[in-house]
Amino acid sequence: MTHYYCSTYSKDYIYKGLILYNSLQKYDKDFHFFIICAQDEVKYLLEKMQLSNVTLISMKDVENEDLELANIKNTRNDKEYIWTSKGSILLYLLNHFSELDHIIWLDGDTAFLSDPQPIFDEWGNYSVFLTEEQYKGEYEWLSKIYGVYNTGFMGFKRDQNALRCLQWFREKLIDWCFDKPEEGRWSDQMYVNDWLTRFDNVGIAANLGINANLYISTQNKVTKEDDNLYINGDKLILFHYYGFKYFNGNEFDLCAHGHFPTNQIIQWIFVPYIKACNEVMDIISNIDKDFYYKHTPSGRLIKNYFNLASNIDGYEDKYNFCIIVSEKDLSEGLEFYNSLRMNANQFCLWICCLDDTTYNTLANMELENVVLIDIKNIEDQELLNVKNTLNASEYCRTLKAPLIIYILKNNYNIRYMIYVDSNARFNSKVTNAFSKWKENPVFIWKNEIDQDTHQEYGVNLRSLIGFKREKDAFNFLWMWREKSIKRCNDKFK
């Protein structure tokens, strides 16, 4: 039996959409994929690829038959409009393609990791088939804001129950569909909350492996057996990479939402996806070199920063240092970098840039063994709340723990990170400084000053402090971060 799927590809999502298509080619032996092209340039590119088992449809074709949809287009941003168009697209496909006895909507940032047949086995005779967000326990309140079901996967049969549901869904989406919680609504998802009682014959997937995501995978047990992945014993079939962002082929945001992956989830689920991204980007570039421009991840908050080279290309054997630099002390930062070059055989220096001038200057220099981090990548609301209450040096000290956490959290092959003030220098081999750092999770260099100064400024140097990538070190880091945000100024108290 042929399996029918559909999705909408915008220019921003086409690389993700091609990974989804390739996953269908790999795992589904009999499928047909309807791709709705949000822009003409998307359709032109896909036509050049001559994809098999695919029907390309312009969004304009859907709009020509649904003038109400077309009329509200300018009131929504691109993402909101794609959400809004779901009901209209699904009805369009069922009206125009009589062979469809069913259709599955897939968001463009999903991908199959195994044979999809268990989806259809569990779907059975249900008219509508959904998957849950699985918000439970301390996260159950999220259901009241973002919905009980995830509409990145939705299955509809060609019967009166499903058609009635789709027609109702279309009307609601055209009336209101925005990326903001408002009066019990958010995007298209909150509309689905009561479908079990509003419509007949609606089924909910029990298999956690259907439309799993980072939240679901971190709240449950993920295992690997013979190259297959399982969540609580259910084979992982379809994964939803929502919040994933590609920047330049080396730097990524694994998830722009507040869920943090484990090492295994990164290695088993995200690294293969990242490699697939780079392969697809190369294919797109060979067809149209100007379709995408690689860019730096500057000027935005990145919650799950991942550096491919740091984890794949042997950075685990290097000394990893991080410093915080502004335009004012840029020359000092460069002097520290040069001291590393002279005294370390293997190193990587992570530089947190406090302003655009510093970032752009260092980026143009293309320094070897340097990774640049824009301060905006790190500044969550807690940091922004205190930023204007501190002077420059106070804020730099407040940033130390957040910076170290930011780098260590997802980059699993970085065994430790050493923070150094930008005005420090190495005058002999780096190895001399770490000869005493053995099994300890945290290593602090003692302040060789008089007793009175100890009482006023502290016993240990915060200008040179190292943390291993392990649980106890993270406990110290999170405590240090919390206390620094609460109070970190030059007043003695």
URLIN-V291611 format. One record per residue. SS is DSSP state (~ for helix, > for strand, _ for the rest). OMEGA is omega in whole degrees, -180 to 180 (* if undefined). Layout:
BEGIN
ss->[SS & SS]
omega->[OMEGA & OMEGA]
END
This chain:
BEGIN
ss->[_ & _ & > & > & > & > & > & > & > & _ & _ & _ & _ & ~ & ~ & ~ & ~ & ~ & ~ & ~ & ~ & ~ & ~ & ~ & ~ & ~ & ~ & _ & _ & _ & > & > & > & > & > & > & > & _ & _ & ~ & ~ & ~ & ~ & ~ & ~ & ~ & ~ & ~ & ~ & _ & _ & _ & _ & > & > & > & > & > & ~ & ~ & ~ & ~ & ~ & ~ & ~ & _ & ~ & ~ & ~ & ~ & ~ & _ & ~ & ~ & ~ & _ & _ & ~ & ~ & ~ & ~ & ~ & ~ & ~ & _ & ~ & ~ & ~ & ~ & ~ & ~ & ~ & ~ & ~ & ~ & ~ & _ & _ & _ & _ & _ & > & > & > & > & > & _ & _ & _ & > & > & > & _ & _ & _ & _ & ~ & ~ & ~ & ~ & ~ & ~ & ~ & _ & _ & _ & _ & > & > & > & > & > & _ & _ & _ & _ & ~ & ~ & ~ & ~ & ~ & ~ & ~ & ~ & ~ & ~ & _ & _ & > & > & > & > & > & > & > & > & > & _ & _ & ~ & ~ & ~ & ~ & ~ & ~ & ~ & ~ & ~ & ~ & ~ & ~ & ~ & ~ & ~ & ~ & _ & _ & _ & _ & _ & _ & > & _ & _ & > & _ & _ & _ & _ & ~ & ~ & ~ & _ & _ & ~ & ~ & ~ & ~ & _ & _ & _ & > & > & > & _ & _ & _ & _ & _ & _ & _ & > & > & ~ & ~ & ~ & ~ & ~ & ~ & _ & _ & > & > & > & > & _ & _ & > & > & > & > & _ & _ & > & > & _ & _ & > & > & > & _ & _ & _ & _ & > & > & _ & _ & _ & _ & > & > & > & _ & _ & _ & _ & _ & _ & _ & _ & _ & ~ & ~ & ~ & ~ & ~ & ~ & ~ & ~ & ~ & ~ & ~ & ~ & ~ & ~ & ~ & ~ & ~ & ~ & ~ & ~ & ~ & ~ & ~ & ~ & ~ & _ & _ & _ & _ & _ & _ & _ & _ & _ & _ & _ & _ & _ & _ & _ & _ & _ & > & > & > & ~ & ~ & ~ & ~ & ~ & _ & _ & ~ & ~ & ~ & _ & > & > & > & > & > & > & > & _ & _ & _ & _ & ~ & ~ & ~ & ~ & ~ & ~ & ~ & ~ & ~ & ~ & ~ & ~ & ~ & ~ & _ & _ & _ & > & > & > & > & > & > & > & _ & _ & ~ & ~ & ~ & ~ & ~ & ~ & ~ & ~ & ~ & ~ & _ & _ & _ & _ & > & > & > & > & > & ~ & ~ & ~ & _ & _ & _ & ~ & ~ & ~ & ~ & ~ & ~ & ~ & _ & _ & _ & _ & ~ & ~ & ~ & ~ & ~ & ~ & ~ & ~ & ~ & ~ & ~ & ~ & ~ & ~ & ~ & ~ & ~ & ~ & ~ & _ & _ & _ & _ & _ & > & > & > & > & > & _ & _ & _ & _ & _ & _ & _ & _ & _ & ~ & ~ & ~ & ~ & ~ & _ & _ & _ & _ & _ & _ & _ & > & > & > & > & > & _ & _ & _ & _ & ~ & ~ & ~ & ~ & ~ & ~ & ~ & _ & _ & > & > & > & > & > & > & > & > & > & _ & _ & ~ & ~ & ~ & ~ & ~ & ~ & ~ & ~ & ~ & ~ & ~ & ~ & ~ & ~ & ~ & ~ & _ & _ & _ & _ & _ & _ & _]
omega->[179 & 176 & -176 & -179 & 173 & 176 & 175 & 179 & 170 & 179 & -179 & -173 & -170 & 179 & 176 & -180 & 178 & 174 & 176 & 179 & -180 & 178 & 175 & 178 & -177 & -168 & -178 & -174 & -178 & -177 & 168 & -172 & 176 & -179 & 176 & -174 & -176 & 179 & 180 & -177 & 175 & -180 & 179 & -179 & -178 & 177 & 179 & -178 & 179 & -178 & 178 & 179 & -177 & 168 & 179 & -179 & 177 & 175 & 179 & 179 & 177 & -178 & -180 & 179 & 180 & -176 & 177 & 176 & -179 & -176 & -180 & -175 & -177 & 179 & -177 & 170 & -173 & -179 & 180 & -178 & 177 & 174 & -178 & -172 & -174 & -179 & -180 & -179 & -178 & 176 & 178 & -178 & -180 & 179 & -172 & -175 & -173 & -179 & -178 & 171 & 176 & 174 & 177 & 172 & 175 & 171 & -176 & -180 & 171 & 176 & 178 & 178 & 175 & -178 & -178 & -175 & 177 & 176 & -176 & 176 & -179 & 179 & 176 & -175 & 178 & 177 & -179 & -177 & -174 & 173 & -178 & 172 & 178 & 176 & -177 & 176 & -177 & -179 & -175 & -180 & 180 & 179 & -178 & 180 & -172 & 175 & -179 & -175 & 179 & -174 & 171 & 173 & 177 & 180 & -179 & 173 & 174 & 175 & -174 & 179 & -178 & -179 & 177 & 178 & -178 & 179 & 176 & -179 & 180 & -179 & -180 & -178 & 179 & 179 & -178 & 175 & -176 & -178 & 178 & 177 & -178 & 174 & 178 & 179 & 169 & -178 & 178 & -167 & -176 & 179 & -173 & -172 & -173 & -176 & 179 & 180 & -178 & -177 & -179 & 169 & 177 & -179 & 179 & -178 & 174 & -179 & 180 & -178 & 178 & -179 & 173 & 179 & -176 & 179 & -178 & -177 & 179 & 180 & -178 & -177 & 178 & 180 & 180 & 178 & 177 & 178 & 174 & 179 & -178 & 173 & -175 & 178 & 177 & 180 & 179 & -174 & -177 & 179 & -177 & -177 & -177 & -179 & 179 & -179 & 178 & 178 & -173 & -179 & 178 & -178 & -175 & 164 & -176 & 178 & -177 & 177 & -170 & 177 & -173 & -177 & 172 & 178 & -178 & 179 & 177 & -176 & -174 & -171 & -173 & -180 & 175 & 179 & 178 & 178 & 177 & 176 & -178 & 178 & 180 & 178 & 177 & 179 & 180 & -179 & 179 & 178 & -179 & -174 & -179 & -176 & 177 & 173 & 176 & -177 & 180 & -180 & -178 & 174 & -179 & 176 & 179 & -172 & -178 & -177 & 178 & -180 & -173 & -178 & -178 & -176 & -175 & -169 & 170 & 178 & -178 & 180 & -175 & 170 & -179 & 178 & 172 & 177 & 177 & -172 & 172 & 178 & -177 & -177 & -180 & -179 & 177 & 178 & 179 & 176 & 177 & 178 & -180 & 177 & 175 & 180 & -178 & -169 & 178 & 179 & -179 & 179 & 169 & 180 & 178 & -176 & 175 & -175 & -175 & -179 & -177 & -179 & 179 & -179 & -176 & 179 & -179 & 178 & 180 & 179 & 178 & -178 & 180 & 178 & 179 & 172 & -179 & 177 & 175 & -180 & -180 & 176 & -171 & -170 & 172 & -174 & 179 & 179 & 180 & -180 & -178 & -172 & -176 & 178 & -175 & 171 & -172 & -177 & 178 & -179 & 177 & 179 & 178 & -175 & -172 & -179 & 177 & 180 & -179 & 177 & -177 & -177 & -173 & -167 & -174 & -176 & -166 & -180 & 173 & -172 & 179 & 178 & 178 & 174 & 178 & 172 & -173 & -180 & 177 & 178 & 168 & -180 & 174 & -175 & -178 & -177 & -180 & -177 & -173 & -177 & -179 & -179 & -176 & -175 & -175 & 179 & -180 & 178 & -177 & 179 & -174 & -179 & -177 & -180 & -173 & -174 & -180 & 179 & 176 & -176 & -176 & -173 & -179 & -176 & -170 & 179 & 172 & 180 & 177 & -175 & -175 & 180 & 173 & -179 & 179 & -169 & -177 & 179 & 179 & 177 & 177 & -177 & -179 & 177 & 179 & 178 & -178 & -178 & 179 & 179 & -180 & 179 & 178 & 179 & -173 & 180 & -180 & -179 & *]
END
